[in-house]
Amino acid sequence: MTANTDLTKINFSAARILVVGDVMLDQYWHGSASRISPEAPVPVVKINNTDNRLGGAANVAKNLVALGCKVTLLGAIGNDDAGKIILDLLKTQHVSHNLLTLENFSTITKLRVLCKHQQMIRLDHEDELESIDLESLKGIYDLFAAEISNFDTLVLSDYAKGVLYNPRPYIEVANAFGVPVIIDPKSNDFSLYRGAAVVKPNLTEFEKIVGKSATLDIMVAKAQSLLNLHGIGCLIITRGGDGITIVPSTGEATHLPALSSEVYDVTGAGDTVLAVLAAATSSALDIVQAAYLSTVAAGLVVSKVGTSSVSFQELKNALKQTDDLPLGIMSEAALSEVIKQSQERGEKVVFVNGCYDFIHYGHIRYLEKARALGDRLVVGVNTDASVKRLKGPDRPMYNEQQRMEVLVSLKAVDWAVTFDENTPGRLVESLNPNIIAKGDEHFKSIDEIPAAEGVGHVLRNGGSVHLISRTPDCSSSKMIDFISENQ
C-alpha cells in the first residue's frame, strides 16, 4: 500500500477515465402477487411501477461519475425505445458519452420482475454477437483512438455482447500512450488481454479457465501462471461472500474479506468493483488499497435493490464507520503499510510468532492474551521450510497457507504473514510493531530474549515487550506424539 495514505481523505476528482464496453438498459417491474394464475402454476404479479437504470458499461460509467471522476463512455445502442431511454438516463445522470446508434441492432435490455424485492423472473432482449458488424466495431474503435490520449485509465467492460469482441487494439493503443488498462473479462482466452494492467474475473469466470482449486494457495499459483503466460500485470479475483484476492505477476498475493453485512441484490456489484478499482488506481492508490475500497463499495451496493451506484460521500462515510484496514493473510510489503496506517490512527500493534502447526486451546488463549495488550494482533508464521529446520523433516503437518487460514479465522488475530528465517527479527524490523509478546516457557525474563527475536528494535523505537504465561500441558508436539503413539 501507499505509505501514509488516509483513505478517508481520498479525492477522485482528478481521475480521467475512458470506459468502453457493452451498454445495457436494466429495467425493473415492481409489483405484488396475491394469487396463482388459473392458466399455469405461476404467481400473477400486478405491476405497480417501472424503474429504468443504466447497466453494463453504462453502469460502470455512472459509478465513476458518482465517485467524482471525469468520465467518457463509448459503446453502441440500437435505434429503439430502449436506446432512447439510455440516452435520457445518461443525460440526467451527467455521464459524458459518445454512443453509436446502430440500425438493425436491438439495445441490450434486461427486464426483471420483482415482488416485494424478490426477483421472480428475468427476461433478456438482445441480438446475437453477429448483429454488430465489423464496420460498426471500427466506428467505436475510431472514437476510442481519438479520445484515449486525454485519459489516465482505460476501462474495458466486456459482457460478451459484441463491442469488445477483440480487445487487442484497445489495449495496444492504450499501452502506446502509457494508459493502464483495467478489464472486466468475459472471454476464456486470456491471451486477448495481454498488456492489461488489471484483469478482474469473478471466481466462476476464473475457474472456467483454470479449473477449481482445493485451497487458496493453489488458486494463487494458477493465477500467477495465467499472468505470466499472457503478460498481464495483476489478477483481481472477486469471490462473492469470501472477498477478493489480489494476485500480482510478481510478489505475494493478498486476500481481503468481504465487508457486506446484508445482501439484498448482487446485480451490478461487479460494475461497482470495476469502477472503484479504476478511480482508486487513477488517483495514485496502489492495487491493494484500490481493492480494499472496492470491497467497501461492493458491500454498500449489494445492500441496495437493483443496479445501483455508490456515491463518493457514501464511500467516505463507510470508511469512517467500518474498519478501514484490510485484514487477513497479507504479504510482508503490504502488511508493513497497513500497520503504518493502523499506527497513524493511534492503534497499538502487537506481534507474536510461531509455527502454529497444530493449533489448540493453549494457542487460542495465548493469542487472546497477546491481543489484549494492544489494538491489533499480527502473527508471524514460520514458512514450511523453516518449520522443517526447527521441528524436523516430518513437520509441518499443515502447510503455511492452511496454518494461516486457521489463524486469521480466530477473533483475536487481525493479520498473518510468513517469514522464512528461524527467528523473526528481520520481519519485526520490517513491520515495526509497537509491542512484542513472547511465551514464558522459553524465556524467564525479557533480558533473556535474544536479539534475533527483534525485541531490541521494538524497544529502541519506544515499544514494549511482554511475557505471557502459557497454558499448562498444552503443546502441539505433545499432542502429535500422543496421537502417533495411540494410533
C-alpha positions in Angstrom: 0.0 0.0 0.0 1.0 3.6 -0.4 2.6 4.9 2.8 0.9 7.5 4.9 -2.4 7.5 3.0 -5.6 8.3 4.9 -8.3 6.5 2.9 -10.9 8.8 4.4 -9.3 11.8 2.6 -9.3 10.2 -0.9 -10.3 12.5 -3.8 -11.2 11.1 -7.2 -12.0 14.4 -8.9 -8.7 14.5 -10.9 -9.2 11.0 -12.3 -9.9 10.9 -16.0 -11.3 7.5 -17.1 -12.4 6.3 -20.5 -15.0 3.4 -20.4 -15.5 1.2 -23.5 -17.9 -1.7 -23.5 -21.4 -3.2 -23.8 -24.0 -0.7 -22.9 -27.3 -2.0 -21.4 -30.6 -1.0 -20.0 -31.7 -2.6 -16.8 -35.4 -2.5 -16.3 -37.3 -3.4 -13.1 -41.0 -4.0 -13.0 -42.2 -3.8 -9.4 -45.4 -5.4 -8.3 -47.4 -7.5 -5.8 -48.6 -11.1 -6.1 -51.6 -12.3 -4.2 -52.8 -15.3 -6.3 -51.8 -18.1 -8.6 -52.7 -17.9 -12.3 -55.5 -20.2 -13.4 -53.6 -20.7 -16.7 -50.4 -22.1 -15.2 -48.9 -22.7 -11.7 -47.2 -19.3 -11.6 -47.9 -16.2 -9.5 -49.8 -13.3 -11.0 -47.8 -10.1 -10.5 -49.7 -6.9 -10.6 -47.2 -4.3 -11.8 -47.2 -1.0 -9.8 -44.2 0.8 -11.3 -41.3 0.6 -13.7 -37.7 1.6 -12.9 -35.1 2.1 -15.7 -31.4 2.0 -14.8 -28.1 2.1 -16.7 -26.5 -1.3 -17.0 -23.2 -2.9 -18.1 -20.6 -0.4 -19.2 -23.0 2.4 -18.7 -23.4 1.4 -15.0 -19.6 1.4 -14.7 -19.5 4.9 -16.1 -22.4 6.0 -13.8 -20.5 4.7 -10.8 -17.4 6.6 -11.8 -19.4 9.8 -12.1 -20.9 9.2 -8.7 -17.4 8.9 -7.3 -16.5 12.3 -8.8 -14.3 11.2 -11.7 -14.2 12.7 -15.2 -15.6 10.0 -17.4 -16.5 9.4 -21.1 -18.4 6.3 -22.1 -18.1 4.7 -25.6 -20.3 1.9 -26.9 -23.4 1.2 -29.0 -27.1 1.2 -28.7 -29.9 0.4 -31.1 -32.3 2.9 -32.8 -35.1 1.9 -30.5 -37.1 2.9 -27.4 -34.5 1.3 -25.0 -31.7 3.2 -26.7 -33.6 6.4 -26.2 -34.1 5.6 -22.5 -30.4 5.0 -22.1 -29.6 8.4 -23.7 -32.1 10.2 -21.4 -30.6 8.4 -18.3 -27.0 9.3 -19.3 -28.0 13.0 -19.7 -29.9 13.0 -16.4 -27.0 11.4 -14.5 -24.4 13.7 -16.2 -22.5 10.9 -17.9 -20.5 12.2 -20.8 -20.7 9.7 -23.7 -20.3 9.1 -27.4 -22.5 6.2 -28.3 -23.1 4.9 -31.8 -26.7 4.4 -32.7 -26.9 1.3 -34.9 -29.6 0.3 -37.3 -30.6 -3.3 -37.3 -29.4 -3.7 -33.7 -31.5 -4.1 -30.6 -30.4 -2.3 -27.5 -29.4 -4.9 -24.9 -32.1 -4.9 -22.2 -32.5 -7.0 -19.1 -36.0 -6.9 -17.7 -36.5 -8.1 -14.1 -39.9 -8.6 -12.5 -39.8 -8.1 -8.7 -42.3 -8.8 -6.0 -41.5 -7.3 -2.6 -37.9 -7.0 -3.6 -37.8 -10.7 -4.7 -36.8 -11.3 -8.3 -39.5 -13.5 -9.9 -38.0 -13.7 -13.4 -35.5 -12.1 -15.7 -36.2 -11.5 -19.4 -33.3 -10.6 -21.7 -33.7 -8.8 -25.0 -30.6 -8.9 -27.1 -29.3 -9.8 -30.5 -26.6 -12.4 -31.3 -23.0 -11.3 -31.3 -23.0 -11.3 -35.1 -25.6 -8.5 -35.1 -22.8 -5.9 -34.6 -21.0 -5.7 -38.0 -17.3 -5.1 -38.3 -17.8 -1.6 -39.7 -19.8 -0.6 -36.5 -17.0 -2.0 -34.3 -14.5 0.0 -36.3 -16.6 3.1 -35.6 -16.4 2.6 -31.9 -12.6 2.0 -32.1 -12.2 5.2 -34.1 -13.9 7.1 -31.4 -11.6 5.5 -28.8 -8.4 6.2 -30.8 -9.4 9.9 -31.0 -10.1 10.1 -27.2 -7.5 7.9 -25.4 -4.7 10.4 -25.1 -7.0 12.6 -22.9 -7.4 10.0 -20.2 -5.4 8.4 -17.3 -7.0 5.0 -17.4 -8.9 2.8 -19.8 -11.7 0.5 -18.5 -13.0 -2.3 -20.8 -16.3 -3.5 -19.6 -17.0 -6.7 -21.5 -20.3 -8.5 -21.2 -19.7 -10.7 -24.3 -22.3 -8.7 -26.3 -20.1 -7.8 -29.2 -18.5 -4.4 -28.6 -15.3 -5.9 -27.2 -15.2 -8.9 -29.5 -11.5 -8.1 -30.0 -10.0 -6.0 -27.2 -6.4 -6.3 -28.5 -6.4 -3.0 -30.5 -7.7 -1.1 -27.4 -5.0 -2.5 -25.1 -2.2 -1.9 -27.6 -3.1 1.7 -28.3 -3.6 2.5 -24.6 -0.2 0.9 -23.8 1.4 3.1 -26.6 0.0 6.2 -24.8 1.1 4.9 -21.4 -2.5 4.5 -20.2 -3.1 1.5 -17.9 -6.0 -0.8 -18.9 -8.4 -2.4 -16.4 -10.7 -5.1 -17.7 -13.8 -6.9 -16.6 -13.4 -10.0 -18.8 -15.8 -12.4 -20.4 -13.6 -14.4 -22.8 -11.9 -17.6 -21.7 -9.0 -16.7 -23.9 -6.8 -14.5 -21.7 -4.3 -14.1 -24.4 -6.7 -11.4 -25.7 -5.8 -9.3 -22.5 -2.0 -9.3 -22.9 -0.6 -6.0 -21.8 -3.5 -5.2 -19.4 -2.6 -3.8 -16.0 -5.5 -5.4 -14.2 -8.0 -8.1 -15.2 -10.9 -8.7 -12.8 -12.7 -12.1 -13.3 -15.1 -13.4 -10.7 -14.3 -16.8 -9.3 -16.7 -18.7 -11.7 -15.0 -17.0 -14.7 -11.6 -17.8 -13.4 -12.4 -21.4 -12.7 -13.7 -21.9 -16.2 -10.2 -21.3 -17.4 -8.0 -23.0 -14.8 -10.4 -25.4 -13.0 -11.4 -25.5 -9.4 -8.8 -25.1 -6.7 -8.8 -27.0 -3.4 -7.1 -24.3 -1.5 -6.3 -20.6 -1.8 -2.6 -21.2 -2.4 -3.4 -23.5 -5.4 -5.7 -20.8 -6.7 -3.0 -18.2 -6.4 -0.5 -20.5 -8.1 -2.9 -21.0 -11.0 -3.5 -17.2 -11.2 0.3 -16.4 -11.3 0.8 -19.0 -14.1 -2.0 -17.3 -16.1 -0.5 -13.9 -15.6 3.0 -15.0 -16.6 1.6 -16.9 -19.6 -0.3 -13.9 -21.0 1.7 -10.9 -19.9 -0.9 -9.4 -17.6 0.1 -7.2 -14.6 -2.4 -8.3 -12.0 -5.5 -10.5 -11.5 -8.2 -9.5 -9.0 -10.5 -12.4 -8.4 -13.8 -11.5 -6.8 -15.1 -14.4 -4.7 -18.5 -13.2 -3.6 -19.1 -13.6 0.1 -15.5 -14.8 0.5 -14.0 -11.5 -0.5 -11.3 -10.5 -3.1 -7.9 -12.0 -3.9 -5.3 -9.8 -5.5 -2.6 -11.7 -7.4 0.2 -9.6 -8.9 2.5 -11.1 -11.6 5.4 -10.6 -9.2 5.2 -10.6 -5.4 2.8 -12.2 -3.0 -1.0 -12.4 -3.2 -3.3 -10.6 -0.8 -6.7 -11.9 0.4 -9.3 -9.4 1.5 -12.6 -10.4 3.2 -16.0 -9.3 2.0 -17.4 -6.4 4.1 -21.2 -6.7 3.4 -23.4 -7.3 6.3 -26.7 -7.8 4.4 -27.0 -8.9 0.8 -30.3 -7.9 -1.0 -29.1 -7.9 -4.6 -25.8 -8.6 -6.2 -26.8 -7.0 -9.5 -24.2 -4.6 -10.7 -21.8 -5.3 -7.9 -19.0 -6.2 -10.3 -19.5 -2.9 -12.1 -19.1 -1.1 -8.8 -15.9 -3.0 -8.0 -14.5 -2.2 -11.5 -15.3 1.5 -11.2 -13.7 1.8 -7.8 -10.6 0.0 -8.9 -10.3 2.4 -11.8 -11.0 5.5 -9.7 -8.5 4.5 -7.0 -5.6 3.4 -9.2 -6.1 6.6 -11.3 -5.7 8.5 -8.0 -2.3 7.1 -7.2 -3.5 4.5 -4.7 -1.9 1.1 -5.0 -3.7 -2.0 -6.0 -4.3 -3.4 -2.5 -5.8 -0.1 -1.4 -7.9 0.1 -4.5 -9.2 -3.5 -4.0 -10.0 -2.7 -0.4 -12.0 0.3 -1.4 -13.8 -1.8 -3.9 -14.8 -4.3 -1.2 -16.3 -1.4 0.9 -18.2 -0.1 -2.2 -19.4 -3.6 -3.1 -20.7 -4.1 0.5 -22.7 -0.9 0.1 -24.1 -1.7 -3.4 -25.3 -5.2 -2.6 -27.3 -3.9 0.3 -29.4 -2.0 -2.3 -32.1 -3.4 -4.6 -31.3 -3.4 -8.3 -28.4 -2.0 -10.4 -27.1 0.8 -8.2 -24.0 3.0 -7.8 -22.2 4.2 -4.7 -21.6 7.9 -4.2 -18.4 9.4 -3.2 -19.9 10.5 0.1 -21.3 7.0 0.8 -17.9 5.5 0.3 -16.2 8.1 2.6 -18.9 7.6 5.3 -18.5 3.8 5.1 -14.7 4.2 5.5 -15.2 6.2 8.7 -17.8 3.8 10.1 -16.1 0.5 9.2 -12.7 -1.0 9.9 -10.9 0.7 7.0 -8.0 -1.6 7.0 -7.7 -4.8 5.1 -7.3 -7.8 7.3 -6.3 -11.5 6.9 -3.4 -13.1 5.2 -1.1 -10.5 3.7 2.3 -10.1 2.1 5.0 -8.6 4.2 5.3 -5.4 2.0 1.5 -4.8 2.0 1.2 -5.5 5.7 4.0 -3.1 6.6 2.0 -0.3 5.1 -1.3 -1.4 6.7 0.4 -1.4 10.1 1.6 2.2 9.4 -1.9 3.2 8.8 -3.1 1.5 11.9 -0.5 3.3 14.0 -1.2 6.6 12.4 -4.7 6.3 13.9 -3.3 5.7 17.3 -3.6 2.0 17.4 -1.1 -0.3 19.1 0.0 -3.3 17.1 1.1 -6.5 18.9 3.4 -9.0 17.2 3.7 -12.7 18.0 5.3 -15.5 16.1 5.4 -19.3 15.9 4.9 -22.4 13.7 1.2 -22.9 14.7 1.2 -26.3 13.1 -1.3 -27.9 15.3 -3.5 -25.1 16.8 -5.0 -26.0 20.2 -6.6 -24.3 23.2 -3.3 -23.1 24.6 -2.6 -21.2 21.3 -6.0 -19.6 21.4 -5.6 -18.4 25.0 -2.1 -17.1 24.3 -3.3 -15.2 21.2 -6.2 -13.7 23.1 -3.8 -12.5 25.9 -1.5 -11.0 23.3 -4.3 -9.2 21.5 -5.4 -7.7 24.9 -2.0 -5.9 25.1 -2.9 -3.6 22.2 -5.5 -2.9 19.5 -4.3 -5.2 16.7 -2.5 -8.6 16.5 -0.2 -9.8 13.8 1.1 -13.3 13.8 4.4 -14.1 12.1 4.2 -17.7 10.8 7.2 -19.8 10.0 7.3 -21.0 6.4 7.2 -24.7 5.8 10.9 -24.8 5.2 11.7 -23.1 8.5 9.4 -25.4 10.4 11.3 -28.4 9.0 14.5 -26.9 10.2 13.1 -26.2 13.7 10.8 -29.3 14.1 12.3 -32.0 11.9 11.6 -33.5 8.5 8.1 -34.8 9.4 6.8 -31.3 10.1 4.8 -29.3 9.4 1.6 -31.3 9.4 -0.2 -28.5 7.7 1.3 -26.2 5.1 1.8 -22.5 5.7 -1.3 -21.4 3.8 -3.5 -23.8 5.8 -2.0 -22.7 9.1 -2.5 -19.0 8.3 -6.1 -19.6 7.2 -6.9 -21.1 10.6 -5.1 -18.3 12.4 -7.0 -15.4 10.6 -10.3 -17.2 11.4 -9.7 -16.6 15.1 -11.3 -13.5 16.6 -8.1 -12.3 18.2 -6.0 -12.3 15.0 -6.0 -9.4 12.6 -3.2 -10.4 10.2 -1.0 -13.4 9.4 2.3 -13.2 7.5 5.1 -15.6 6.8 8.8 -15.4 7.4 11.4 -17.8 6.3 14.1 -17.4 8.9 14.2 -19.4 12.1 13.7 -16.3 14.2 11.6 -13.2 13.3 14.0 -10.4 13.9 14.1 -9.2 10.3 10.3 -9.4 9.9 9.9 -7.4 13.1 12.1 -4.6 11.7 10.1 -4.6 8.5 6.7 -4.5 10.2 7.8 -2.2 13.1 5.1 -3.3 15.7 4.6 -1.4 18.9 4.6 -4.5 21.1 6.2 -7.9 21.1 4.7 -10.8 23.1 6.6 -13.9 24.0 5.7 -17.1 25.8 7.3 -17.6 29.2 8.0 -21.3 28.6 11.1 -20.3 26.6 12.2 -17.1 28.4 12.0 -16.4 32.1 12.7 -12.7 31.7 12.8 -10.2 28.9 16.6 -9.9 29.3 16.9 -13.5 28.2 15.3 -12.9 24.8 18.0 -12.9 22.1 18.4 -10.0 19.7 17.4 -12.3 16.8 13.8 -12.1 18.1 13.6 -8.4 17.3 13.0 -7.1 20.8 15.8 -4.6 20.6 14.3 -2.9 17.6 10.9 -2.5 19.2 12.4 -1.2 22.5 14.6 1.3 20.6 11.6 2.7 18.9 9.6 3.3 22.1 7.7 0.0 22.1 7.4 -2.7 24.8 8.0 -6.4 25.3 5.8 -8.7 27.3 6.0 -12.3 28.5 2.7 -14.2 28.5 2.1 -17.3 30.6 1.4 -20.3 28.5 -1.5 -22.7 29.3 0.0 -25.7 31.2 0.1 -29.1 29.4 -0.8 -27.6 26.1 1.8 -28.4 23.4 1.5 -29.2 19.7 4.4 -31.6 19.9 3.0 -33.5 22.9 -0.4 -33.7 21.1 1.1 -35.0 17.9 3.3 -37.6 19.9 0.2 -38.7 21.8 -1.8 -39.2 18.6 1.1 -41.1 17.0 1.5 -43.4 20.0 -2.2 -44.2 20.2 -2.9 -44.9 16.6 
